[in-house]
Amino acid sequence: MNGKRIMQVFKCLTVTVAISLAFSPSVTIGSAEETIEHEAGFYYTIQRGDTLWDLSDKFFDSPWYWPELWQENEQIPNPHWIYPGERIRLFQKQGTDTFTFNIPEPEIVVQESAVERDQKPMLEEKTVYYSYPPMDAVGFIRKEPVQPLGFIFKVKDDNVLIHEGNTVYISYADKNALPIMQGGKYTIYRKLHPTTDRDRNRQLGAQYYIVGIVEIAQLEADFVIAKVAKSFRALAINDFILPYERRSPKIPIIKSVPNLNGTIIVSEEHAQLIGDMSLAFIDKGKTDQIQEGQIYNIYYEEKAKVKIQGKESAILTPVDFGRLIVLHTEQETATVLITQTDKSAYPGTLIHTPPDE
Protein backbone atom coordinates (compact mmCIF):
# COMPACT_ATOMS: atom_id res chain seq x y z
CA MET A 1 0.00 0.00 0.00
CA ASN A 2 1.56 3.32 -1.03
CA GLY A 3 1.79 6.44 1.11
CA LYS A 4 -1.04 8.26 -0.61
CA ARG A 5 -3.40 5.33 -0.02
CA ILE A 6 -2.42 5.14 3.66
CA MET A 7 -3.06 8.86 4.11
CA GLN A 8 -6.51 8.44 2.55
CA VAL A 9 -7.29 5.63 4.98
CA PHE A 10 -6.05 7.70 7.93
CA LYS A 11 -8.23 10.65 6.90
CA CYS A 12 -11.27 8.39 6.78
CA LEU A 13 -10.42 7.00 10.19
CA THR A 14 -10.00 10.51 11.58
CA VAL A 15 -13.52 11.44 10.51
CA THR A 16 -14.87 8.19 11.94
CA VAL A 17 -13.11 8.75 15.28
CA ALA A 18 -14.42 12.31 15.49
CA ILE A 19 -18.00 11.11 14.95
CA SER A 20 -17.52 8.37 17.55
CA LEU A 21 -16.36 10.90 20.14
CA ALA A 22 -19.61 12.81 19.68
CA PHE A 23 -21.85 9.80 20.25
CA SER A 24 -19.96 7.44 22.59
CA PRO A 25 -18.33 7.95 26.01
CA SER A 26 -15.01 6.34 25.08
CA VAL A 27 -12.88 5.39 22.06
CA THR A 28 -10.62 2.36 21.81
CA ILE A 29 -7.32 2.96 20.03
CA GLY A 30 -5.88 -0.19 18.45
CA SER A 31 -5.36 -1.62 14.98
CA ALA A 32 -7.47 -2.11 11.88
CA GLU A 33 -7.34 -4.17 8.72
CA GLU A 34 -7.96 -3.27 5.10
CA THR A 35 -8.44 -5.74 2.26
CA ILE A 36 -7.05 -4.80 -1.17
CA GLU A 37 -8.17 -6.62 -4.32
CA HIS A 38 -5.67 -7.58 -7.00
CA GLU A 39 -5.77 -9.42 -10.30
CA ALA A 40 -4.28 -12.78 -11.22
CA GLY A 41 -4.29 -14.54 -14.55
CA PHE A 42 -3.77 -17.69 -16.52
CA TYR A 43 -2.55 -18.72 -19.95
CA TYR A 44 -4.58 -19.65 -23.01
CA THR A 45 -3.36 -21.51 -26.12
CA ILE A 46 -4.44 -19.95 -29.41
CA GLN A 47 -6.77 -22.15 -31.49
CA ARG A 48 -7.35 -22.01 -35.24
CA GLY A 49 -9.63 -19.08 -36.11
CA ASP A 50 -9.01 -17.17 -32.85
CA THR A 51 -8.58 -13.37 -32.89
CA LEU A 52 -7.82 -10.98 -30.03
CA TRP A 53 -11.20 -9.36 -30.70
CA ASP A 54 -13.04 -12.69 -30.24
CA LEU A 55 -10.95 -13.72 -27.22
CA SER A 56 -11.62 -10.37 -25.51
CA ASP A 57 -15.35 -10.87 -26.09
CA LYS A 58 -15.17 -14.47 -24.83
CA PHE A 59 -13.14 -13.94 -21.67
CA PHE A 60 -13.94 -10.34 -20.75
CA ASP A 61 -17.47 -9.90 -22.17
CA SER A 62 -16.31 -7.04 -24.37
CA PRO A 63 -14.40 -7.17 -27.68
CA TRP A 64 -13.10 -3.64 -26.96
CA TYR A 65 -10.78 -5.07 -24.27
CA TRP A 66 -8.41 -6.34 -26.98
CA PRO A 67 -5.86 -3.44 -26.70
CA GLU A 68 -5.27 -4.28 -23.02
CA LEU A 69 -4.98 -7.99 -23.89
CA TRP A 70 -2.46 -7.12 -26.59
CA GLN A 71 -0.49 -4.87 -24.24
CA GLU A 72 -0.14 -7.71 -21.72
CA ASN A 73 1.40 -9.92 -24.43
CA GLU A 74 4.38 -8.02 -25.84
CA GLN A 75 5.48 -11.08 -27.84
CA ILE A 76 2.65 -10.34 -30.31
CA PRO A 77 4.04 -7.76 -32.81
CA ASN A 78 0.70 -7.16 -34.54
CA PRO A 79 -2.83 -7.98 -33.31
CA HIS A 80 -3.61 -9.60 -36.69
CA TRP A 81 -0.68 -12.00 -36.31
CA ILE A 82 -1.63 -14.67 -33.77
CA TYR A 83 -1.15 -18.30 -34.64
CA PRO A 84 -2.48 -21.66 -33.36
CA GLY A 85 -0.27 -23.06 -30.62
CA GLU A 86 0.87 -19.67 -29.25
CA ARG A 87 0.24 -19.05 -25.56
CA ILE A 88 -1.11 -15.71 -24.38
CA ARG A 89 -1.66 -14.45 -20.85
CA LEU A 90 -5.16 -13.55 -19.69
CA PHE A 91 -6.07 -11.49 -16.62
CA GLN A 92 -9.45 -11.92 -15.08
CA LYS A 93 -9.26 -13.71 -11.70
CA GLN A 94 -9.45 -11.61 -8.55
CA GLY A 95 -7.49 -12.02 -5.31
CA THR A 96 -7.15 -10.12 -2.02
CA ASP A 97 -4.39 -9.01 0.32
CA THR A 98 -5.02 -7.87 3.91
CA PHE A 99 -2.97 -5.08 5.49
CA THR A 100 -2.90 -4.23 9.21
CA PHE A 101 -2.11 -0.74 10.48
CA ASN A 102 -2.40 1.23 13.71
CA ILE A 103 -5.27 3.62 14.28
CA PRO A 104 -3.86 7.07 15.08
CA GLU A 105 -4.85 9.19 18.04
CA PRO A 106 -8.07 11.13 17.42
CA GLU A 107 -7.59 14.59 15.97
CA ILE A 108 -9.64 17.74 16.44
CA VAL A 109 -11.37 18.34 13.13
CA VAL A 110 -11.65 22.03 12.27
CA GLN A 111 -14.25 22.87 9.66
CA GLU A 112 -12.77 24.97 6.88
CA SER A 113 -14.45 28.14 5.74
CA ALA A 114 -15.99 28.71 2.33
CA VAL A 115 -13.13 31.08 1.47
CA GLU A 116 -10.54 28.40 2.24
CA ARG A 117 -12.41 25.88 0.09
CA ASP A 118 -12.56 28.33 -2.81
CA GLN A 119 -8.82 28.97 -2.56
CA LYS A 120 -7.95 25.26 -2.96
CA PRO A 121 -6.62 24.34 -6.43
CA MET A 122 -9.00 22.48 -8.71
CA LEU A 123 -8.29 18.77 -9.19
CA GLU A 124 -6.66 17.98 -12.53
CA GLU A 125 -8.71 16.05 -15.04
CA LYS A 126 -7.70 12.43 -15.41
CA THR A 127 -5.65 11.77 -18.55
CA VAL A 128 -7.03 9.15 -20.93
CA TYR A 129 -4.49 7.00 -22.81
CA TYR A 130 -4.57 4.81 -25.89
CA SER A 131 -2.27 1.80 -25.63
CA TYR A 132 -0.28 0.73 -28.70
CA PRO A 133 2.55 -1.66 -27.66
CA PRO A 134 4.48 -1.81 -30.99
CA MET A 135 5.25 1.93 -31.07
CA ASP A 136 8.92 1.20 -31.80
CA ALA A 137 7.85 -0.28 -35.16
CA VAL A 138 5.96 2.82 -36.37
CA GLY A 139 7.51 4.29 -39.52
CA PHE A 140 7.17 7.74 -41.05
CA ILE A 141 7.38 9.88 -44.22
CA ARG A 142 9.97 12.66 -44.09
CA LYS A 143 11.05 15.18 -46.72
CA GLU A 144 14.50 15.86 -45.22
CA PRO A 145 16.73 12.81 -45.78
CA VAL A 146 17.68 10.74 -42.73
CA GLN A 147 21.43 10.22 -42.52
CA PRO A 148 22.17 6.56 -41.70
CA LEU A 149 24.99 5.57 -39.37
CA GLY A 150 25.61 2.32 -41.21
CA PHE A 151 24.05 -0.58 -43.10
CA ILE A 152 23.91 -4.37 -42.83
CA PHE A 153 26.29 -5.96 -45.34
CA LYS A 154 26.37 -9.55 -44.05
CA VAL A 155 24.61 -11.95 -41.72
CA LYS A 156 26.52 -14.66 -39.85
CA ASP A 157 26.36 -18.07 -41.56
CA ASP A 158 24.80 -16.33 -44.57
CA ASN A 159 21.27 -17.05 -43.40
CA VAL A 160 18.65 -16.22 -46.01
CA LEU A 161 16.18 -14.97 -43.40
CA ILE A 162 17.41 -12.50 -40.78
CA HIS A 163 15.49 -12.67 -37.50
CA GLU A 164 15.83 -12.11 -33.75
CA GLY A 165 19.02 -13.55 -32.29
CA ASN A 166 20.98 -13.47 -35.55
CA THR A 167 24.42 -11.86 -35.67
CA VAL A 168 24.84 -9.25 -38.41
CA TYR A 169 27.78 -7.21 -39.67
CA ILE A 170 27.27 -3.49 -40.18
CA SER A 171 29.45 -1.19 -42.27
CA TYR A 172 30.01 2.40 -41.19
CA ALA A 173 28.23 4.93 -43.40
CA ASP A 174 30.53 7.77 -42.33
CA LYS A 175 33.18 7.37 -39.63
CA ASN A 176 33.27 11.12 -39.12
CA ALA A 177 29.54 11.24 -38.30
CA LEU A 178 27.85 10.35 -34.99
CA PRO A 179 29.83 7.39 -33.56
CA ILE A 180 28.32 3.95 -33.14
CA MET A 181 28.60 2.95 -29.47
CA GLN A 182 29.32 -0.55 -28.19
CA GLY A 183 26.34 -1.85 -26.20
CA GLY A 184 24.05 0.73 -27.79
CA LYS A 185 20.74 0.01 -29.49
CA TYR A 186 19.94 1.12 -33.01
CA THR A 187 16.80 1.08 -35.13
CA ILE A 188 16.97 -0.85 -38.41
CA TYR A 189 15.07 0.78 -41.25
CA ARG A 190 14.55 0.61 -44.99
CA LYS A 191 14.18 3.68 -47.17
CA LEU A 192 11.36 3.34 -49.72
CA HIS A 193 10.55 5.44 -52.77
CA PRO A 194 9.40 9.06 -52.32
CA THR A 195 5.68 9.52 -51.73
CA THR A 196 3.68 11.92 -53.87
CA ASP A 197 0.63 13.90 -52.87
CA ARG A 198 -1.29 13.61 -56.13
CA ASP A 199 -4.02 16.07 -55.12
CA ARG A 200 -1.51 18.88 -54.57
CA ASN A 201 1.12 17.55 -56.99
CA ARG A 202 3.95 17.70 -54.43
CA GLN A 203 6.63 15.37 -53.10
CA LEU A 204 6.08 14.54 -49.43
CA GLY A 205 9.38 12.75 -48.91
CA ALA A 206 10.68 9.21 -48.59
CA GLN A 207 8.98 6.53 -46.51
CA TYR A 208 11.10 5.13 -43.69
CA TYR A 209 10.03 1.54 -42.97
CA ILE A 210 11.09 0.30 -39.50
CA VAL A 211 12.05 -3.38 -39.53
CA GLY A 212 13.85 -4.07 -36.23
CA ILE A 213 16.36 -3.18 -33.51
CA VAL A 214 19.99 -4.26 -33.15
CA GLU A 215 22.35 -4.12 -30.17
CA ILE A 216 26.04 -3.48 -30.88
CA ALA A 217 28.23 -6.30 -29.53
CA GLN A 218 31.69 -5.37 -30.83
CA LEU A 219 33.43 -2.52 -32.68
CA GLU A 220 35.99 -3.24 -35.38
CA ALA A 221 38.08 -0.89 -37.51
CA ASP A 222 35.85 -0.99 -40.60
CA PHE A 223 32.64 -2.53 -39.34
CA VAL A 224 30.67 -3.46 -36.23
CA ILE A 225 29.18 -6.75 -35.06
CA ALA A 226 25.62 -6.60 -33.76
CA LYS A 227 22.85 -8.90 -32.58
CA VAL A 228 19.28 -8.53 -33.77
CA ALA A 229 17.32 -7.73 -30.59
CA LYS A 230 13.92 -7.25 -32.27
CA SER A 231 12.59 -8.05 -35.73
CA PHE A 232 9.27 -6.37 -36.49
CA ARG A 233 9.39 -7.46 -40.13
CA ALA A 234 11.77 -9.38 -42.41
CA LEU A 235 15.25 -7.85 -42.27
CA ALA A 236 17.54 -7.75 -45.31
CA ILE A 237 21.05 -6.99 -46.47
CA ASN A 238 21.52 -3.21 -47.07
CA ASP A 239 19.00 -2.19 -44.39
CA PHE A 240 20.20 0.96 -42.60
CA ILE A 241 20.57 1.85 -38.91
CA LEU A 242 19.91 5.04 -36.96
CA PRO A 243 19.97 5.82 -33.20
CA TYR A 244 17.19 4.06 -31.29
CA GLU A 245 14.71 6.23 -29.39
CA ARG A 246 12.17 4.34 -27.33
CA ARG A 247 8.62 5.63 -27.71
CA SER A 248 6.07 5.10 -24.98
CA PRO A 249 3.19 2.74 -25.88
CA LYS A 250 0.86 4.90 -23.77
CA ILE A 251 -0.43 7.77 -25.89
CA PRO A 252 -2.34 10.56 -24.08
CA ILE A 253 -5.56 11.45 -25.91
CA ILE A 254 -5.66 15.18 -26.67
CA LYS A 255 -8.07 17.55 -28.40
CA SER A 256 -8.08 17.46 -32.19
CA VAL A 257 -7.52 20.46 -34.47
CA PRO A 258 -10.90 22.17 -35.06
CA ASN A 259 -12.41 21.99 -38.57
CA LEU A 260 -9.50 20.03 -40.02
CA ASN A 261 -9.93 18.17 -43.31
CA GLY A 262 -7.31 15.86 -44.75
CA THR A 263 -6.63 12.73 -46.79
CA ILE A 264 -5.16 9.28 -46.21
CA ILE A 265 -2.14 9.14 -48.54
CA VAL A 266 -1.25 5.45 -48.41
CA SER A 267 -1.02 2.58 -45.94
CA GLU A 268 2.38 1.67 -44.53
CA GLU A 269 2.26 -1.64 -46.39
CA HIS A 270 0.93 0.04 -49.57
CA ALA A 271 -2.24 -2.04 -49.53
CA GLN A 272 -5.10 -0.95 -51.75
CA LEU A 273 -7.67 -1.57 -49.02
CA ILE A 274 -7.01 -0.23 -45.51
CA GLY A 275 -8.83 -1.85 -42.58
CA ASP A 276 -8.84 -1.99 -38.79
CA MET A 277 -5.45 -1.74 -37.03
CA SER A 278 -3.62 -0.73 -40.23
CA LEU A 279 -0.90 1.91 -40.13
CA ALA A 280 -1.24 4.68 -42.70
CA PHE A 281 -0.02 8.18 -43.52
CA ILE A 282 -2.09 11.37 -43.81
CA ASP A 283 -1.29 14.63 -45.62
CA LYS A 284 -1.31 16.74 -42.45
CA GLY A 285 1.56 17.29 -40.02
CA LYS A 286 3.13 19.66 -37.54
CA THR A 287 2.55 22.66 -39.81
CA ASP A 288 -1.19 21.89 -39.49
CA GLN A 289 -0.92 21.58 -35.66
CA ILE A 290 -1.26 17.79 -35.82
CA GLN A 291 -0.01 16.11 -32.63
CA GLU A 292 0.30 12.56 -31.30
CA GLY A 293 -2.87 11.44 -29.53
CA GLN A 294 -5.36 13.38 -31.66
CA ILE A 295 -8.32 11.44 -33.05
CA TYR A 296 -10.02 12.05 -36.41
CA ASN A 297 -12.95 10.50 -38.22
CA ILE A 298 -12.77 8.75 -41.59
CA TYR A 299 -15.62 9.69 -43.91
CA TYR A 300 -16.97 9.79 -47.43
CA GLU A 301 -19.23 12.15 -49.37
CA GLU A 302 -21.78 11.15 -51.96
CA LYS A 303 -23.15 13.25 -54.79
CA ALA A 304 -26.78 13.25 -55.81
CA LYS A 305 -28.18 14.37 -59.15
CA VAL A 306 -30.72 16.89 -57.94
CA LYS A 307 -31.42 20.40 -59.17
CA ILE A 308 -30.57 22.95 -56.48
CA GLN A 309 -30.44 26.58 -57.60
CA GLY A 310 -29.62 25.60 -61.15
CA LYS A 311 -27.01 22.95 -60.22
CA GLU A 312 -27.51 19.38 -61.44
CA SER A 313 -25.68 17.71 -58.55
CA ALA A 314 -25.02 18.34 -54.89
CA ILE A 315 -22.65 16.93 -52.26
CA LEU A 316 -24.57 15.23 -49.50
CA THR A 317 -23.83 15.30 -45.77
CA PRO A 318 -20.51 13.55 -44.94
CA VAL A 319 -20.89 9.97 -43.66
CA ASP A 320 -18.40 8.88 -40.98
CA PHE A 321 -17.40 5.22 -41.14
CA GLY A 322 -14.20 4.96 -39.11
CA ARG A 323 -11.66 6.52 -36.76
CA LEU A 324 -7.92 6.93 -36.53
CA ILE A 325 -5.41 8.12 -33.94
CA VAL A 326 -2.17 10.00 -34.64
CA LEU A 327 0.94 8.06 -33.54
CA HIS A 328 3.78 10.13 -35.02
CA THR A 329 4.10 13.54 -36.70
CA GLU A 330 6.46 15.06 -39.26
CA GLN A 331 6.31 18.56 -40.75
CA GLU A 332 3.85 17.82 -43.56
CA THR A 333 2.68 14.27 -42.78
CA ALA A 334 1.68 12.08 -39.85
CA THR A 335 1.57 8.35 -39.17
CA VAL A 336 -1.83 7.15 -37.98
CA LEU A 337 -3.43 3.94 -36.77
CA ILE A 338 -6.87 3.02 -38.11
CA THR A 339 -8.61 2.03 -34.87
CA GLN A 340 -12.04 1.24 -36.31
CA THR A 341 -13.75 1.09 -39.71
CA ASP A 342 -17.19 -0.11 -40.79
CA LYS A 343 -15.79 -0.67 -44.28
CA SER A 344 -12.38 -0.55 -45.95
CA ALA A 345 -10.67 2.75 -46.59
CA TYR A 346 -8.21 3.34 -49.44
CA PRO A 347 -5.57 5.88 -50.55
CA GLY A 348 -7.40 9.17 -51.01
CA THR A 349 -10.06 8.52 -48.36
CA LEU A 350 -11.07 11.69 -46.49
CA ILE A 351 -10.62 12.47 -42.79
CA HIS A 352 -11.91 15.32 -40.64
CA THR A 353 -12.30 16.51 -37.08
CA PRO A 354 -15.08 14.63 -35.22
CA PRO A 355 -18.31 16.67 -35.32
CA ASP A 356 -18.58 16.72 -31.51
CA GLU A 357 -15.26 18.61 -31.12
N, C-alpha and C positions, 0 to 999 in steps of 0.2 A: 504494500500500500504506500503510495507516494505521499510527500508532505502536504500537498494541496488537499488530497482526499482526507488525510487525518485532521487537518484544520477544519474542513467542512463538518466532519463528524463531531469534533469538539464544540463547534458553534451550535450544532443541533442539541448537543447534550447540555450546553449552557442555558439555552432557552428552556429545555425540559426541567432542569434543576431549579431555575427561577420560578417556573410555574408551580413546581412541587412545594417550594418554600411558602408560597401564598396559600396553599390549601392543606398542608400537612404539618404537624408539630415538629417533625424531625426529618433529616435526610441522611441516608446511609451512603458514605463514600466508599467505593470499592473498585471493581473491574467490570468490564462489559465485553461482549463479543459481537463481531460483525461478520456476516457471511458474504463473500464475494464470488459471483459466478464467473466461470471462465469456459472457453471452448476447447474441445478436443476433437480429433478427427480420425479418419481411417482411409485406407487406400482402395481404389477401384481400378479394375483392369478394363481397358477400352475394348469394346466389342465392335464387330463389323456394323457400320451404319451409324455409330454414335457420333454426336457433335456436342461441343460445349454448351450450345444453346439448349439441346434436348436434355443433357445431363443436369443442367441448372434447373430446368423445369421439373425434372424427375426427383431430384434430391432436395431442392430448396423451394419448390412450389412457385418458382418464378424464373422464366427464361432470361430475364434481365440481370440475373446474378452472375452471368457468365464472365464479365470482366474481372470480378473478384476471384472466381475460380481459376481463371487464367493467370492472374497475378500470383496466386499461391503455388503455381507450377511453372517456375521459370525455365524448365527444360523444354517447354513448348514454344518454339520461335514464332509461330503464327497460329491463331485460333482455328484456321481451316486445316491445319496440318496435324491431325491426331490419327494414330494408326492402331489397328487391333493388336493387342498384346502389351501396349504401353500402360504403365501404372501412373495414375494421378492421385493427388491427395485431396480428400474432401473434408470439410469442416462443418459439422452440424451438431455433434453431441455436446451437451452441457455438463459442467462439473462445478464444484464449489470448494472454496478454501475459507477457513474460519480464522479470524485474527482476534487476539485478546489485547486490550489496552486499558490503562487506568483511567478512571473518571476523575477529572480535575476538580479542585475545590470550586464551590459555587462562586460566581462572579455577580457583582451588582450591575444589572443591565440598565443603561441610561438611554432613554428614548431620544433619538436624534430629531432635530427640528426640521421643518420643511425646507428651510434655507440650506441646511447642511445636505439634505437629500438632493436638492437641485444642483448643488455644487459638485456632486460626485460625477466622475466621467462616465459617459454612456458605454455600455458593454459593446465590444466589437462584434460585428456580424460574423457568423461562422463561415469559414471558407469552404466551398464545395470543390472537390477535385474529381478529375477524370483519370482513371488509371490505365496506362498503356505500357506494359512491361518492356516490349522490345524497342524502346526509344533510341537505343544506340544503333539500331539498324535503319533509322529514318534518313533517307537521302534528301537531296535538294537540287534546285536549278540556280546557277549563279553566273552572272555575266562576266565578272572579273575572274580570270583564271586562278585556280588553286595551284600553288607551287608544291609539287610532291617532294618528299624527303628521300624517297628511293622507290624501287620497284622489285617485285619478285622475279628472279631470273632462273631459279631452279628449286625443285623440291627433292628432298632426300629420297633416295631409292627410285627416283624418277616415277613416282606414282602418277597415274593418269588423273585421279580425283584427289583434290587437296581438301582436307577436312580437319576438324579439331584434333589436336595432338600431333599433327604432322610437323616436321622440321622443314623450314624453307630458308633459302638463301636470298638476301636482299642486297641489291647494288645501290650504292650512294647515287643520288641524282646530282648533288652538288656538295662537295665536301666543305665548301666555304659558307654554306647556308646553315640553318639551325641544326646543331649536332644531334645525332641519334644517340640516345642514352642507354647504356646497359641496364637491364631490368625494367625499362620503361615500356609502356603500352602504346600501341599505334593502331589507328584505324586503317583497314584495307579498303580501298575503293577502286572503282572503275569509271573512267570518264567516257560518257556516251556522246553521241552527236549533238550539236547545238539544237535547241528547241525554238521553233518559230511560232509567234503569235500571228496566226493568219488573219484574224479580224483587223488588227492594227498594222499588219505587215512589218513586224519588227522582230529582231533576234532577242530572245530572252536570256540566252546563255547556254552553257553546257549542262547536261544532267550528270550529277555525281551519285553513283550507285554504290551504296555501302554493302560490302560483302562479308566483312569479318573483323577480327581484332587479333593482333599478334603481340607477343611479349618477347623483347630482345634478350637473348641468352648469352651472346658473345659478340664482341667487336673485333673485326679483323682490319687489315690495312685497306683493302679495296671492297670489302663487303661485310655484312653482318649476318649472324645466324640467329634465327628467331623460331619460336614455337607458336603454332596457331592456337590461340586461347579460345576464340569463338568463331564459328562459321555460320553466318546468317543465310548465305546462299553459296553456290558453287564458286570456289576460288579458282584462279587461273594464273598461268605465267603472264608476266607483264602487268599485273595489278599493282597499283601504287599504294603508298602509305603516307599518312599525315598524322600529326599529333592527336592522340585520343583525348576526348573531353567527354566525361560521363554526363549524361543528361538524365534528370530525375524522371522516373515513370509516373510521378504524381503531378498532374497538370492542373493548376488552379483555374477554375472557370471564371472568366471575366466578361464584362459587357462588350457586346459587339459594336462595330462602327455603325452609326445610324445611317439608314437609307443607302447602304452600299449595294451595288450590283456588280457582279463579276462573272467569270466563266471558268469552267474546268478545262484546263489545257490538254492534259493527257494523264493516264494512270502511270504509276511508277514502273509497272511491268509492260506498258504500252499495249494493254488489252483494249479491244474495241468496245467491250461492254464492261462497265464498272459497277460492282455490287458492294454489298455490306463488307466492312472491314478491309476495303481496298485502300491503298495509299495512292494519292493523286496530287497534282499540282494545279494551283489556280493562278490567274493573271493579276493578282493583287498582292502587295507586299508592304514593307515598312513605309514606303512613300505614301501608301494609302491608309496608314495607321493600323495595319493588320498586326495583331499580336498573338502569341501562343495562348491557347485557352479560350479564344473566341469561337462562338458557334454560329453557323449560317445554315439557312435552308437551301435545299436543292429544288428547283421548280421548272415548270415548262409553261409556255403560253400558246394558246391555240387561236387561230384566226377563223372568223366566220364570215361567210359571204352574205352580208346584210347591208342595206342602204341606210347609212347614217350621215345626214347632212351632205348628200351627194357622193359619199364614198361607197365603194362596192364591197369593202371588207373592213373588219374591225378586229383589234386584238382583244381577246377576252381576258377576264380576271386571271392572274397567275395561279397555277395549281401547284402547291408544295407536295413533293413526294419523297423527300428524304432530308437527312441532316449530315453535317460534317463538322469536325472540330479541327482547329489549326494546331499543328504540332511544331512547326518550324517556319521561320520567316527569313526571307532575303529582301533585297531592296525592291524588286519589282515582282517577285513571286512568293508563294508560300506552299509548304507541304501540308496536306490535310489528310485526315482519316475519315472515310465515309462510315459513319456510325450506324446509319439506318437508311434503307431505301425500300419503297414499296414496289419499285421496278428498277431495271438497270439504267444507269446513267451512261454517258458516252462523252468523248472529247467534244467540247463545244456546249455542253449542258450548262444552263444558267444557275447562278446562286444569288441569294440576296439576304439582307438582314431579316431575321424573323419578324413578322408583323407585330408581335407583342412587345418589341423593344423600341 
